[in-house]
Structures are given as structure tokens and as C-alpha cells.
Amino acid sequence: MTVEFIKDGNAKNIDDDFKVYFLVGDSSYMTITKPKIDGNSFFMPPVQNNEAIILFEYKGKVYNLGTRNIDFKQNMKWVFGFDKKPYSREYYTEATKNSNVEGVFYLELHPQEKGDGVVTAVTFENTKEFLKYGKFLIYSWE
């Protein structure tokens, strides 16, 4: 899977300087899968139940996408994005109309073999708390 990261509309050079985490479990246990990173790619690990919390870490900041289905049967291009006003993507503007929304974190999945892509996004009201929670999800289980 190749990875790109777009922050406030600008593509970042992330070669070997990012991590992707898949967390599977519940409040009593958590399994953290950290795929092998190679340049701007990672190898999709097997994930139990095909559903996991997806997190992206870049330069010490952890972005939390929440629980998503990750059953991929083909190579995908993953585009992670972190956006604050003014937003650089139009497809999530409806979710950001609430005046309390401070920003959005999104993932675009682009199939490289067949089919249509998909976008998933989460909005947040406080950037500091959003990033703090992402770190908590990873480091509280290690």
C-alpha cells in the first residue's frame, strides 16, 4: 500500500517518517499491529475480524480515524489528510458546517487494480485533544 499525507492542502514528504497502526480489541485487551514501512509504502498485515482502529503517526503527532473495515484484496493507495479551515477538499464540507468543528482527518482509498475509491473522514472540535487521544490509544497499550 502506498501512502501520501496531505496537511492543510499541502503534500508532505513522508518517506520512512510515518507509522500506520491497526488496533483490534475492546476495553479489556488490545492488539496493536504495526506494518513494516518501506519508503512511502507499507505491507498490509492480517487483521482479525477485518475491522480495526486506524491511526497514522507523522512527526510525533498521531491522527485517529476510528474503527474502519480494512479487508483489502488488492493494492491500494492511501491518502491521509489533516485539514483545518479553509478546507482543501470539498467532499467533507457538509460534515464541517457545524461551527464547533475545528478540523477534519480523512483517508482516501484509491484501488490500484479495479473498482472505485472510498473516502472516510472524522471531524474534531479541538485539535490538541484530537491528537492527544490518538497518542493515548497507542501508548496506553504498550
C-alpha positions as CSV (number, residue, x, y, z in Angstrom):
1,M,0.0,0.0,0.0
2,T,1.5,3.4,-0.9
3,V,0.8,6.3,1.4
4,E,0.6,10.0,1.0
5,F,-0.1,12.6,3.6
6,I,-1.7,16.0,2.9
7,K,-1.8,18.6,5.7
8,D,-3.8,21.7,5.1
9,G,-3.8,21.1,1.4
10,N,-0.1,20.6,1.1
11,A,1.5,17.2,0.3
12,K,4.2,16.2,2.8
13,N,7.4,14.2,2.1
14,I,6.8,11.2,4.4
15,D,9.4,8.6,3.2
16,D,10.1,6.3,6.1
17,D,9.0,9.0,8.5
18,F,5.5,7.8,9.3
19,K,3.8,4.9,11.0
20,V,0.4,3.2,10.5
21,Y,-1.2,1.3,13.3
22,F,-4.2,-1.1,13.4
23,L,-5.7,-1.6,16.8
24,V,-8.1,-4.5,17.3
25,G,-9.8,-5.4,20.6
26,D,-12.0,-3.8,23.2
27,S,-11.6,-2.2,26.7
28,S,-10.2,-5.5,28.2
29,Y,-7.5,-6.1,25.6
30,M,-5.9,-4.6,22.5
31,T,-3.7,-5.9,19.8
32,I,-1.6,-3.3,18.0
33,T,-0.3,-4.2,14.5
34,K,2.5,-2.0,13.2
35,P,3.1,-2.8,9.5
36,K,6.6,-2.7,8.0
37,I,7.3,0.7,6.4
38,D,9.4,0.9,3.2
39,G,9.8,4.3,1.7
40,N,6.2,5.7,1.3
41,S,4.6,2.2,1.4
42,F,3.6,-0.4,4.0
43,F,2.6,-4.0,3.7
44,M,-1.0,-4.8,4.7
45,P,-0.9,-7.1,7.8
46,P,-3.6,-9.7,8.5
47,V,-6.2,-8.2,10.9
48,Q,-8.6,-10.2,12.9
49,N,-12.2,-9.6,12.0
50,N,-11.3,-7.2,9.2
51,E,-12.1,-4.2,11.4
52,A,-9.6,-2.1,13.4
53,I,-9.0,1.4,14.7
54,I,-6.7,3.0,12.1
55,L,-4.1,5.5,13.3
56,F,-1.5,7.5,11.3
57,E,1.6,8.9,13.0
58,Y,3.8,11.6,11.4
59,K,6.4,13.7,13.2
60,G,5.2,12.7,16.7
61,K,1.5,13.5,16.0
62,V,-1.0,10.7,16.0
63,Y,-4.1,11.0,13.9
64,N,-7.1,8.8,14.8
65,L,-9.5,7.6,12.1
66,G,-11.6,5.4,14.4
67,T,-12.8,1.9,13.7
68,R,-12.9,1.0,10.0
69,N,-13.2,-2.1,7.9
70,I,-9.8,-2.9,6.4
71,D,-10.4,-6.0,4.3
72,F,-8.4,-5.2,1.2
73,K,-7.9,-7.8,-1.5
74,Q,-5.9,-5.5,-3.8
75,N,-3.2,-2.9,-3.7
76,M,-4.4,0.5,-2.6
77,K,-3.1,4.0,-2.5
78,W,-3.8,5.5,0.9
79,V,-4.0,9.3,1.1
80,F,-4.3,10.5,4.7
81,G,-5.2,14.1,5.2
82,F,-5.4,16.6,8.1
83,D,-7.3,19.8,7.3
84,K,-8.4,22.9,9.1
85,K,-10.2,25.9,7.7
86,P,-10.1,26.8,4.9
87,Y,-10.6,23.2,3.8
88,S,-8.8,21.9,0.8
89,R,-11.3,19.1,-0.1
90,E,-14.9,19.6,-1.0
91,Y,-16.3,16.1,-0.2
92,Y,-16.4,16.6,3.6
93,T,-17.6,20.2,3.8
94,E,-21.1,19.0,4.9
95,A,-19.6,17.4,8.0
96,T,-17.6,20.6,8.8
97,K,-20.6,23.0,8.7
98,N,-21.1,22.8,12.4
99,S,-19.5,25.9,13.8
100,N,-17.8,23.9,16.6
101,V,-15.8,21.8,14.1
102,E,-12.1,22.9,14.1
103,G,-10.9,20.4,11.5
104,V,-11.1,17.0,9.8
105,F,-8.9,14.0,9.4
106,Y,-9.6,11.8,6.4
107,L,-8.5,8.8,4.5
108,E,-8.9,8.4,0.7
109,L,-8.5,4.8,-0.5
110,H,-7.7,4.5,-4.2
111,P,-7.8,0.9,-5.7
112,Q,-4.8,0.3,-8.0
113,E,-6.4,-2.7,-9.8
114,K,-10.1,-2.3,-10.1
115,G,-13.2,-0.6,-8.5
116,D,-14.0,2.8,-7.1
117,G,-12.2,4.6,-4.3
118,V,-13.7,5.5,-1.0
119,V,-13.2,8.3,1.5
120,T,-13.8,8.3,5.2
121,A,-13.4,11.3,7.5
122,V,-13.8,12.3,11.1
123,T,-14.3,15.8,12.4
124,F,-12.9,17.2,15.6
125,E,-13.6,20.2,17.7
126,N,-10.3,20.5,19.5
127,T,-7.0,19.8,17.6
128,K,-5.0,19.3,20.8
129,E,-7.4,16.9,22.3
130,F,-7.8,15.0,19.0
131,L,-4.0,14.5,18.7
132,K,-3.7,13.6,22.4
133,Y,-6.4,10.9,22.1
134,G,-4.6,9.3,19.2
135,K,-1.4,9.0,21.2
136,F,-3.3,7.7,24.2
137,L,-4.8,4.9,22.0
138,I,-1.3,3.7,21.0
139,Y,0.8,4.3,24.0
140,S,-1.6,3.3,26.8
141,W,-1.5,-0.3,25.5
142,E,2.3,-0.7,25.0
